[in-house]
Amino acid sequence: MDTELWRLSATALAGAVADGEVSAREVTEAHLERIASVNPALNAITGPLTESARRAAAETDRRRAAGEPLGPLAGVPFTVKENIHVAGSATTFGVPRFRDLVPASDAPPVRRLRAAGAIPIGRTNLPDMTLGGLHTVSTLYGDTRNPWDPALTPGGSSGGDAVAVAAGMAPLGLGNDSGGSLRIPAAFNGVATLKPSYGRFPMDHRIGPQDPSLSSQLFPVDGPIARTVADLRAVCEVLSGSDPQDPRAVPVPLDGPPPAQGVRVGVVLDPAGPGPAPEVLAGLDSAAAALADAGYRVEHVEVPRLQEAVEGYRDLIYTEFALIWPAVRQLLTDDSSRHIEYSLAERPPVGLSEYIALPGLRLGIQRDWADLLERFPLLLGPAYAGLPPAPKTLLRDVEDNTRTFAAARLCRASTFVGVPSVGVPVGIAGGLPLGVQVIGGMYREDLCLRAAAAIEARLGVLTPVEPRS
């Protein structure tokens, strides 16, 4: 092919393999070479799955030569965050305690991607236990660097996958989001992502037999990172549906009732109090103009009970953390424990009666959001209200921690409600990518993807990029 294989999207690669234009072996080798070339400077992939990827590629080529059916993502490499199980590869969570935690079976999304023919090609870095804050740095592997500017954070906690996809090491990454962990690194690295509705994709984050706490059942969701919205849609089709390993996953059709012409989009300009940075605001304006050009009716709205949603999110998570923090703290370094310690200092745990009332608060806020999303089926807002900061500015004290996560309030509130969101790039300012998120009602990923595709069609795709030294 004329184009270097590592530059192609997942759907383009799958089509080329299915048509016999290239072999899965060629695709795999091209991406392994790209990893060897750029990962030493970026430290996104903690370890290539070289031999297993080559075996999987050979099996894909054998199946095609034999005329056997291929899956919709046959031959497409993908990376997997180190808190998602891949059979035979350690799920380290970035800390020494789990260096030798090697699962015998895949987590549900990895299993489904393999069944669709996709090939795991590498594991990716994350903050220690996903708890270290906005920056992707782990005790085992060190700092992951932003390919646009290595002095700035790539975001977290799915920063390894976002960097790998942005730099062409894989067309797809599999990470997770419990308050912006997909959407923020996607915005910081110029790639697209899908944070699904609660229950859309099956998953299983258990380390052992013990089931997770309430917030860990309600908030984290696994989801894809890609360079194009079409690739997100392809992965969404593969990952959706019920699964006996996760009884929360529901068999909801991917496409809901077709919307009327001129879907109303509510633009959320001020989720962080003082408002987005000027560059982020300009990116929102560009996205709003793109949607208006595509026939959407764009208006400014106020999100109902935003502060209550953010506080409810924090109270549920950090009250539970307070109970287990003495044990979890032993797994972390002084640096990687600061985010949780500062968060607990900023907003102490609530009492039993307040904790019991939190699910009711959540349901009431869900009702109010559902009412808004009935009138405005989509919301457009920032994934993060500022540009990527330098890692050293994030956790110097409680005030730094508070300021850092105030800029992610819309991510935290939408996680509390459980609704889907698609992050999509909208341009470049000062040499850095800009991203927005499109939020929809429960199980309306289709509406989010359609709107994000309209933005992408008008504003373009920003990656892959060559890492900046």
Backbone hydrogen bonds, N-H to C=O, Kabsch-Sander energy under -0.5 kcal/mol:
donor,donor_aa,acceptor,acceptor_aa,energy
7,R,4,E,-1.7
8,L,5,L,-1.5
13,L,9,S,-2.3
14,A,10,A,-2.7
15,G,11,T,-2.1
16,A,12,A,-2.2
17,V,13,L,-2.5
18,A,14,A,-2.5
19,D,15,G,-2.1
20,G,16,A,-0.5
20,G,17,V,-0.9
21,E,16,A,-2.0
22,V,16,A,-1.2
27,V,23,S,-1.9
28,T,24,A,-2.6
29,E,25,R,-2.8
30,A,26,E,-2.2
31,H,27,V,-1.8
32,L,28,T,-2.5
33,E,29,E,-2.4
34,R,30,A,-1.8
35,I,31,H,-2.5
36,A,32,L,-2.2
37,S,33,E,-1.7
38,V,34,R,-2.5
39,N,35,I,-2.1
41,A,38,V,-0.9
42,L,38,V,-1.1
43,N,39,N,-3.7
46,T,44,A,-0.6
46,T,123,R,-1.9
47,G,123,R,-1.0
49,L,121,I,-2.2
50,T,48,P,-1.0
53,A,49,L,-2.4
54,R,50,T,-2.2
55,R,51,E,-2.2
56,A,52,S,-2.3
57,A,53,A,-2.4
58,A,54,R,-2.3
59,E,55,R,-2.1
60,T,56,A,-2.1
61,D,57,A,-2.4
62,R,58,A,-2.2
63,R,59,E,-2.5
64,R,60,T,-2.1
65,A,61,D,-2.4
66,A,62,R,-2.0
67,G,64,R,-1.3
68,E,63,R,-2.6
73,L,116,A,-2.5
74,A,71,G,-1.6
75,G,117,G,-2.1
76,V,73,L,-2.1
78,F,119,I,-2.3
79,T,172,L,-1.9
80,V,122,G,-2.2
81,K,174,L,-2.3
82,E,124,T,-1.6
84,I,81,K,-1.8
86,V,89,S,-0.6
88,G,103,P,-2.6
89,S,86,V,-2.4
91,T,101,L,-3.0
92,T,90,A,-1.0
93,F,82,E,-2.3
95,V,92,T,-1.9
98,F,95,V,-1.2
99,R,96,P,-1.8
101,L,98,F,-1.7
102,V,100,D,-1.5
107,A,85,H,-2.3
111,R,107,A,-2.6
112,R,108,P,-2.3
113,L,109,P,-2.2
114,R,110,V,-2.5
115,A,111,R,-2.2
116,A,112,R,-1.4
117,G,114,R,-2.0
118,A,113,L,-2.2
119,I,76,V,-2.9
121,I,78,F,-2.8
122,G,78,F,-0.8
123,R,47,G,-1.8
124,T,80,V,-1.9
125,N,44,A,-2.5
128,D,137,V,-1.1
129,M,93,F,-3.0
130,T,127,P,-3.2
131,L,128,D,-2.9
137,V,135,H,-1.0
138,S,142,G,-1.7
139,T,94,G,-0.6
140,L,94,G,-2.2
142,G,138,S,-2.5
144,T,136,T,-2.5
145,R,42,L,-2.5
146,N,152,L,-1.0
152,L,149,D,-2.2
153,T,389,P,-3.0
158,S,181,S,-1.8
160,G,125,N,-1.2
162,A,158,S,-1.8
163,V,159,G,-2.4
164,A,160,G,-2.2
165,V,161,D,-2.3
166,A,162,A,-2.4
167,A,163,V,-2.3
168,G,165,V,-1.1
169,M,164,A,-2.5
170,A,164,A,-0.9
172,L,77,P,-0.7
173,G,225,I,-2.3
174,L,79,T,-1.9
175,G,173,G,-0.6
175,G,223,G,-2.4
177,D,221,V,-2.5
184,I,180,G,-2.9
186,A,182,L,-1.7
187,A,183,R,-2.0
188,F,184,I,-2.4
189,N,185,P,-1.3
190,G,186,A,-1.0
191,V,186,A,-2.2
192,A,226,A,-2.9
193,T,423,G,-2.1
194,L,224,P,-1.9
195,K,421,S,-3.1
198,Y,418,G,-2.2
200,R,197,S,-2.0
201,F,197,S,-0.5
217,Q,213,S,-1.1
217,Q,214,L,-0.8
218,L,214,L,-2.1
219,F,215,S,-2.5
221,V,177,D,-1.7
223,G,175,G,-2.1
225,I,173,G,-2.4
226,A,192,A,-2.4
227,R,171,P,-0.6
232,L,228,T,-1.4
233,R,229,V,-2.3
234,A,230,A,-2.1
235,V,231,D,-2.2
236,C,232,L,-2.6
237,E,233,R,-2.1
238,V,234,A,-1.2
239,L,235,V,-2.6
240,S,236,C,-1.7
241,G,200,R,-1.5
243,D,246,D,-0.6
246,D,243,D,-1.7
249,A,246,D,-1.7
250,V,199,G,-2.5
252,V,250,V,-1.6
256,G,254,L,-0.5
265,V,297,R,-3.1
266,G,378,L,-2.8
267,V,265,V,-0.6
267,V,299,E,-3.4
268,V,266,G,-0.5
268,V,380,L,-3.1
269,L,267,V,-0.7
273,G,270,D,-1.0
277,A,385,A,-2.7
281,L,277,A,-2.8
282,A,278,P,-2.3
283,G,279,E,-1.9
284,L,280,V,-2.3
285,D,281,L,-2.3
286,S,282,A,-2.2
287,A,283,G,-2.3
288,A,284,L,-2.8
289,A,285,D,-2.4
290,A,286,S,-2.1
291,L,287,A,-2.3
292,A,288,A,-2.5
293,D,289,A,-2.3
294,A,290,A,-1.3
295,G,292,A,-1.5
296,Y,291,L,-2.5
297,R,263,V,-2.5
298,V,296,Y,-0.8
299,E,265,V,-2.7
301,V,267,V,-2.1
306,L,303,V,-0.9
309,A,305,R,-2.3
310,V,306,L,-2.3
311,E,307,Q,-2.6
312,G,308,E,-2.8
313,Y,309,A,-2.4
314,R,310,V,-2.4
315,D,311,E,-2.9
316,L,312,G,-2.3
317,I,313,Y,-2.2
318,Y,314,R,-2.8
319,T,315,D,-1.5
320,E,316,L,-1.3
321,F,317,I,-2.3
322,A,318,Y,-1.8
323,L,319,T,-0.8
323,L,320,E,-0.6
324,I,320,E,-1.0
324,I,321,F,-0.5
325,W,321,F,-1.9
327,A,324,I,-0.8
328,V,324,I,-2.4
329,R,325,W,-3.2
330,Q,326,P,-0.6
330,Q,327,A,-0.6
331,L,328,V,-2.1
332,L,329,R,-1.3
337,S,333,T,-1.1
338,R,335,D,-1.1
341,E,337,S,-2.3
342,Y,338,R,-3.3
343,S,339,H,-2.1
344,L,340,I,-2.6
345,A,341,E,-1.9
346,E,342,Y,-2.3
347,R,343,S,-2.2
355,Y,351,G,-2.5
356,I,352,L,-2.6
357,A,353,S,-1.3
358,L,354,E,-0.7
358,L,355,Y,-1.1
361,L,357,A,-2.1
362,R,358,L,-2.6
363,L,359,P,-2.1
364,G,360,G,-2.2
365,I,361,L,-2.3
366,Q,362,R,-2.7
367,R,363,L,-2.1
368,D,364,G,-1.8
369,W,365,I,-2.6
370,A,366,Q,-2.7
371,D,367,R,-2.1
372,L,368,D,-2.0
373,L,369,W,-3.0
374,E,370,A,-1.1
375,R,371,D,-1.2
376,F,372,L,-3.1
378,L,264,R,-1.3
379,L,439,I,-2.6
380,L,266,G,-2.7
381,G,437,Q,-2.3
383,A,435,G,-0.8
385,A,407,A,-1.9
393,T,390,A,-2.0
394,L,391,P,-1.6
401,N,397,D,-2.1
402,T,398,V,-2.5
403,R,399,E,-2.6
404,T,400,D,-2.8
405,F,401,N,-1.9
406,A,402,T,-1.5
407,A,403,R,-1.0
408,A,405,F,-1.0
409,R,406,A,-1.4
412,R,408,A,-2.2
413,A,409,R,-2.8
414,S,410,L,-2.1
415,T,411,C,-1.9
416,F,412,R,-2.2
417,V,413,A,-1.8
418,G,414,S,-1.9
419,V,414,S,-1.1
421,S,195,K,-2.5
422,V,438,V,-2.2
423,G,193,T,-2.2
424,V,436,V,-2.3
426,V,434,L,-2.8
427,G,434,L,-0.7
429,A,432,L,-2.9
432,L,429,A,-1.6
434,L,427,G,-2.7
436,V,424,V,-2.2
437,Q,381,G,-3.1
438,V,422,V,-2.6
439,I,379,L,-2.8
439,I,437,Q,-0.6
440,G,420,P,-1.8
441,G,377,P,-0.6
444,R,441,G,-2.2
446,D,254,L,-0.6
448,C,444,R,-1.7
449,L,445,E,-3.0
450,R,446,D,-2.2
451,A,447,L,-2.2
452,A,448,C,-2.6
453,A,449,L,-2.4
454,A,450,R,-1.6
455,I,451,A,-2.0
456,E,452,A,-2.8
457,A,453,A,-2.5
458,R,454,A,-1.0
458,R,455,I,-0.6
459,L,455,I,-2.3
460,G,456,E,-2.6
465,V,166,A,-2.2
468,R,147,P,-2.8
